[in-house]
Amino acid sequence: MIRTVAVIALDGVAAFELGVVCEVFGLDRTADGFPGYRFDVCTVDGGPVRSTSGFALTPTADLGPAADADLVAVPAATNRPSVPPAVLDALRAAHRRGAWILSVCSGAFVLGAAGLLDNRECTTHWKYAEQLASRHPLARVRCNSLYVADGNVLTSAGTAAGIDACLHLVRQVHGSALATKLARRMVVPPHRDGGQAQYIEAPIPHTPTAATLEPLLTWMLTNLDSTVTVDELAARAHMAPRTFARRFRAETGTTPHDWLTGQRVLLARQLLEETGLGVEAVASRCGFGDAATMRHHFGRRVGATPQAYRATFRDRAAGAWSGGGPASGGPAAGVRAAADRSPEPEPVG
């Protein structure tokens, strides 16, 4: 379990990334049924540090709370060539005793300096991925993931991906229901399927105390080009259709049709970014059947046509095609909330 959290703020800390950890673990929501945490923002000497936005932050402690914290988090900070030795020692000690270690964005460089990324899968903002891999050649950097969990070390990409990582950790420690409840409280998706053009296969919810739909969701992800009905999915999950529909919404927060359409749009975005396939070929590969159907769903969820999305992406991220990583912003940056989508008929294929 996580009961104590220590956030290490270095000089040059990014306010938003620090705020993400504070929002998830630093607010007292016990009156609403959420777990409570002993929460400290720590600096090397207990003195103020300056944020990248120019204002000073006053911590609650020096590095002392990191000595017994269940979670030690490092938000993004100015990408410096060196890290205070006391911070590295605190991270190594926390890792040795089995504490969770979390980095947000360029905070991964601090974990790397402590040797915690050696022979481990990890990620950071796509802009820094090559630099992280170069500086720490033993790290297995996954530049196209929103977050990566490897053992007790969790690294995340830029900005809002830190929210996804924190919710993933809440889900792992406290269960899917509480993570979904917290996401609803924060007005964010409980499982983001790629909000910026730095992708992860959609995190599949897992509740340790109950059977889940994880095997079925995995099958659906690997068979996006198949046409299936809700009844067929229910039979594959060995459930009655009504039971399946209730369980599916409970574990994903949406209907089978909406979830599958979202995954297909996600794959279409990736193919439009990373390949030269024509729109018809992309539509077929993603299971939309034809380009007109894909344009309909793509436009509603991304806010642009597939052709415009591809053109905008190439304009904004020409360097990504040589390995630099995709860019964020433009039509790729926004996905409409589920509440803005009108219901669509089954089948889900």
C-alpha positions in Angstrom: 0.0 0.0 0.0 1.0 3.6 -0.3 0.5 5.7 2.9 3.5 8.1 2.7 4.6 10.1 -0.3 7.7 12.2 -0.7 8.1 14.5 -3.7 11.7 15.6 -4.4 11.7 19.1 -6.0 14.9 20.2 -7.5 15.8 23.8 -8.4 14.1 24.4 -11.8 11.1 22.2 -11.0 8.2 22.3 -13.5 5.2 23.6 -11.7 2.6 21.6 -13.6 4.4 18.3 -13.2 4.8 18.9 -9.5 1.2 19.9 -9.3 0.1 16.6 -10.9 1.6 14.6 -8.0 0.2 17.0 -5.5 -3.3 16.7 -7.1 -3.3 12.9 -6.9 -1.6 12.3 -3.6 -1.3 15.6 -1.8 -5.0 16.5 -1.3 -7.0 15.3 1.7 -10.0 13.5 0.2 -10.6 11.1 3.1 -14.0 12.6 3.7 -15.1 11.4 0.3 -13.8 7.9 0.9 -10.3 8.2 -0.7 -7.2 7.0 1.1 -5.1 9.6 3.0 -1.4 10.1 2.6 1.3 11.7 4.6 2.6 14.0 1.9 5.8 16.0 1.8 7.4 18.2 -0.9 11.1 17.9 -0.2 14.2 19.8 -1.2 17.9 19.0 -0.6 18.2 21.3 2.4 14.6 22.1 3.2 15.0 25.5 1.6 13.0 27.1 -1.3 13.6 26.2 -4.9 12.7 28.2 -8.0 10.3 26.8 -10.6 10.7 27.1 -14.3 7.9 29.6 -14.2 10.0 31.9 -12.1 8.3 31.8 -8.7 9.8 30.2 -5.6 8.4 27.1 -3.9 8.7 26.6 -0.2 8.9 22.9 0.7 7.6 21.1 3.8 10.8 19.3 4.5 14.3 18.3 3.6 15.0 14.9 2.2 14.2 13.2 5.5 10.7 12.0 4.6 12.1 10.2 1.5 13.9 7.8 3.9 10.6 5.9 4.7 8.2 7.0 2.1 6.2 4.4 0.3 6.3 6.5 -2.9 9.2 8.8 -3.9 8.3 11.0 -6.9 10.6 13.2 -9.0 8.7 15.8 -11.2 10.3 17.4 -14.2 13.1 19.8 -13.6 15.6 21.7 -15.6 17.6 19.1 -17.5 20.8 19.5 -15.6 24.2 17.7 -16.2 24.4 16.7 -12.5 22.1 15.9 -9.6 22.9 16.6 -5.9 24.5 13.4 -4.5 22.0 13.5 -1.5 19.1 13.1 -3.9 20.7 10.2 -5.7 21.4 8.5 -2.4 17.8 9.0 -1.3 16.5 7.5 -4.5 18.8 4.5 -4.3 17.9 3.8 -0.7 14.2 4.1 -1.5 14.6 1.6 -4.4 16.5 -0.9 -2.3 13.8 -1.0 0.3 11.1 -1.6 -2.3 9.4 1.9 -2.4 7.6 3.0 -5.5 9.7 5.4 -7.6 7.9 7.7 -10.0 9.2 10.3 -12.4 7.3 12.8 -14.5 8.7 13.9 -17.8 12.4 14.9 -17.6 12.4 13.7 -14.0 13.5 10.4 -15.6 17.0 11.9 -16.0 17.3 12.1 -12.2 16.3 8.4 -11.9 18.9 7.6 -14.6 21.6 9.4 -12.7 20.8 7.3 -9.7 21.2 4.1 -11.8 17.6 3.2 -11.4 17.0 2.9 -15.2 19.8 0.5 -16.0 18.4 -2.6 -17.7 14.9 -1.3 -17.2 12.2 -0.1 -19.6 11.4 3.6 -19.2 10.1 6.7 -21.0 10.2 10.4 -20.9 8.9 13.2 -23.1 9.6 12.4 -26.7 11.7 15.5 -27.0 14.2 14.1 -24.5 14.0 10.4 -25.4 17.1 10.3 -27.5 19.1 12.3 -25.0 18.0 10.0 -22.2 19.0 6.9 -24.2 22.3 8.5 -25.0 23.1 9.5 -21.5 22.0 6.2 -20.0 22.8 3.5 -22.6 21.7 0.7 -20.3 18.2 2.1 -20.1 15.6 0.7 -22.5 13.8 3.9 -23.5 10.3 3.5 -25.1 9.8 6.9 -26.7 6.3 6.2 -27.8 4.8 5.4 -24.4 2.8 7.6 -22.2 4.2 5.8 -19.2 6.1 2.7 -18.5 6.0 0.6 -15.3 9.0 -1.8 -14.8 9.0 -3.3 -11.3 8.7 -0.6 -8.7 9.9 2.1 -11.1 7.3 4.1 -13.0 8.3 6.7 -15.6 6.0 9.0 -17.6 6.1 11.2 -20.6 5.4 15.0 -20.6 2.8 17.0 -18.8 -0.5 15.3 -18.7 1.0 11.8 -19.1 2.0 12.2 -15.5 -1.7 12.1 -14.6 -2.0 8.8 -16.4 1.0 7.4 -14.6 -0.3 8.5 -11.2 -3.7 7.0 -11.9 -2.1 3.8 -13.1 -0.2 3.6 -9.7 -3.5 4.3 -7.8 -5.1 1.5 -9.8 -2.3 -0.9 -9.1 -2.2 -0.2 -5.4 -5.9 0.6 -4.5 -7.8 -1.0 -7.3 -9.6 0.0 -10.5 -12.8 1.3 -8.8 -10.9 3.8 -6.7 -8.8 5.0 -9.6 -11.9 5.5 -11.7 -13.5 7.4 -8.9 -10.5 9.6 -8.5 -10.3 10.3 -12.3 -14.0 11.3 -12.2 -13.2 13.7 -9.4 -10.3 15.2 -11.3 -12.5 15.3 -14.5 -9.9 13.3 -16.5 -10.2 9.9 -18.4 -9.5 7.0 -16.1 -7.5 5.3 -18.9 -6.1 7.6 -21.5 -5.6 6.0 -24.9 -3.1 8.5 -26.3 -3.9 12.2 -25.7 -0.8 13.4 -27.4 1.1 11.7 -30.2 3.1 9.7 -27.7 1.3 6.4 -27.6 0.7 3.5 -25.3 -1.5 0.5 -25.8 -4.5 1.5 -23.8 -3.9 0.6 -20.1 -6.3 -2.2 -19.3 -8.0 -2.0 -15.9 -7.3 -4.7 -13.4 -9.1 -5.4 -10.2 -7.2 -7.9 -8.1 -10.3 -9.0 -6.2 -12.5 -9.8 -9.2 -12.4 -11.4 -12.6 -11.8 -8.8 -15.3 -12.2 -8.4 -19.0 -8.5 -8.1 -19.6 -8.1 -11.2 -21.9 -11.0 -10.0 -24.0 -9.7 -6.4 -24.2 -6.3 -7.7 -25.3 -8.0 -9.9 -27.9 -10.0 -6.9 -29.1 -6.8 -4.8 -29.4 -5.2 -7.4 -31.5 -8.2 -7.9 -33.8 -9.3 -4.4 -34.5 -9.9 -5.2 -38.1 -12.5 -7.9 -37.2 -16.3 -7.1 -37.2 -17.9 -8.4 -34.0 -21.2 -7.9 -32.2 -21.8 -7.4 -28.5 -23.4 -10.8 -28.4 -20.2 -12.3 -29.9 -18.0 -10.5 -27.4 -20.3 -11.6 -24.5 -20.0 -15.2 -25.6 -16.2 -14.9 -25.8 -16.2 -13.5 -22.3 -18.6 -16.3 -21.2 -21.3 -13.9 -20.0 -24.8 -13.1 -20.8 -25.1 -10.0 -23.0 -26.6 -7.8 -20.3 -24.1 -8.9 -17.7 -21.3 -8.3 -20.2 -22.5 -4.8 -21.0 -22.7 -3.9 -17.3 -19.2 -5.4 -16.6 -17.7 -3.7 -19.6 -18.9 -0.3 -18.5 -17.8 -0.9 -15.0 -14.3 -1.8 -16.0 -13.7 0.6 -18.9 -16.2 3.5 -18.2 -17.9 3.2 -21.6 -19.7 0.9 -24.0 -18.0 -1.8 -26.1 -18.8 0.1 -29.2 -17.4 3.4 -27.9 -14.3 1.7 -26.5 -13.6 -0.2 -29.7 -14.1 2.9 -31.8 -11.7 4.8 -29.7 -9.0 2.1 -30.1 -9.6 2.1 -33.9 -9.2 5.9 -34.0 -6.0 5.6 -31.9 -4.6 3.0 -34.3 -5.6 5.2 -37.3 -3.8 8.2 -35.8 -0.7 6.1 -35.4 -0.8 4.7 -38.9 -1.4 8.2 -40.4 1.6 9.4 -38.4 4.0 6.6 -39.0 3.2 5.1 -42.4 2.4 6.2 -45.9 -0.7 4.0 -46.2 -3.6 5.6 -48.0 -6.8 6.4 -46.1 -8.7 3.4 -47.5 -5.9 1.1 -46.4 -5.8 2.7 -43.0 -9.6 2.3 -42.7 -9.4 -1.4 -43.6 -6.5 -2.0 -41.2 -8.3 -0.4 -38.3 -11.6 -2.1 -38.9 -13.7 0.8 -40.1 -14.5 -0.9 -43.4 -14.2 2.1 -45.6 -12.8 5.6 -45.7 -16.1 7.3 -45.3 -16.8 5.6 -42.0 -13.3 6.3 -40.7 -13.6 10.0 -41.7 -16.8 10.2 -39.7 -15.5 8.7 -36.5 -12.0 10.3 -36.9 -13.5 13.8 -37.3 -15.8 13.5 -34.3 -13.0 12.3 -32.0 -9.9 14.2 -33.3 -11.5 17.3 -34.8 -9.8 16.9 -38.2 -10.1 14.8 -41.3 -7.5 12.0 -41.6 -5.8 13.9 -44.5 -5.6 17.1 -42.5 -4.3 15.3 -39.5 -1.6 13.7 -41.5 -0.6 17.0 -43.1 -0.6 18.8 -39.8 1.4 16.1 -38.1 4.0 16.1 -40.8 4.3 19.9 -40.8 4.7 20.0 -37.0 6.9 16.9 -36.6 9.0 16.4 -39.7 11.8 15.4 -37.4 9.8 12.5 -36.0 10.2 10.5 -39.2 13.9 10.2 -38.6 13.4 9.0 -35.0 13.0 12.2 -33.1 9.5 11.4 -31.8 6.0 12.8 -32.6 5.0 16.3 -31.7 2.0 17.4 -29.7 -0.5 20.1 -30.4 -2.7 20.9 -33.4 -5.6 18.5 -34.2 -3.9 15.6 -32.5 -4.0 17.3 -29.1 -7.7 17.1 -28.4 -10.2 14.3 -28.1 -13.8 15.2 -27.4 -15.2 14.1 -24.1 -17.5 11.1 -24.2 -20.4 13.2 -23.1 -20.2 15.1 -26.4 -20.6 11.9 -28.4 -24.1 10.7 -29.4 -24.9 7.0 -28.9 -24.3 4.8 -31.9 -25.9 1.5 -32.8 -24.4 -1.9 -32.4 -22.8 -4.0 -33.7 -19.4 -2.9 -32.4 -17.5 -3.9 -35.5 
